[in-house]
Amino acid sequence: MISQLQIVVGDVRTPVLVGGPAEADPAEAVVFVHGNPGSGADWRPLIDAVAPYARVIAPDMPGFGGAEMRADMRYTVADYAAHLNGVLDALGVRRVHLVAHDFGGPWALTWAAAHPDRVASVSLLNTGVLLDYRWHRVARVWRTPVIGELLQLLASNSTVEAILSHDSPNLDRRWIRHLARLARPWGTRRAILRLYRSTTQNMMDRLVPSLRAADLPCQVIWGTGDAYLPTEQAHRQLEPFPSATLHLVDGAGHWVWLEQPDLVASRLVAFLKKHLNTNATV
């Protein structure tokens, strides 16, 4: 059974989906980290597949979903990594299996680079340490002062749905509506502007040496039809994760697990079974 907790990290309230078998080690968990404009609920197809045999945790990160969207926050990658650390500490998790998507990758991997001894495995779904990356067209607008604010102010719900439908033509309509609703609040739009403008290539580059030295168990699952992150970035994950396995999902888009839930769940479960400290069967 999946339930929701309300956790306060510092003075920021965060809803967190939690679940798993009663006999699971509370110090070990599969931690799902969403991206833009996501929430913990995005992960339900994978959470439901993993929860029967492992503790699962999926927070809404600040500025997104049901988390606080305060104007006095900076919304930098480092801030998100620190917030993730606070969530894990509050829940007593010491051995972490990261599952990340979109900007959840930089957030989670910034945390992982600082805490490699706590990372048991990493699963990257159309995300990672983005190297020599050229921002996609909408991100370039968000990163431009004044123009970015205008776009965020003027973009209607129907416009956001139209962009998502164009960029992810195989994504089910219910998920298009879900993501568009998540992108609607001004607090989220403000967080996006600050996040995209504060993120630099140097931040990504600095993660490589420490992650490469740790050579963490990693799998990369990548939809090759991603309109935002080219498949080249999937192959570049071998630089920070030299032992990573790569699974390309032909034609799937940015939200690969929402388009191909059974395929991605089977690969995630098989990978986690190798690294979880549990004898539970699936």
Summary of the structure (lengths in Angstrom):
residues: 282
radius of gyration: 17.4
end to end distance: 15.8
largest distance: 54.6
contacts: 982
relative contact order: 0.17
helix: 44%
strand: 18%
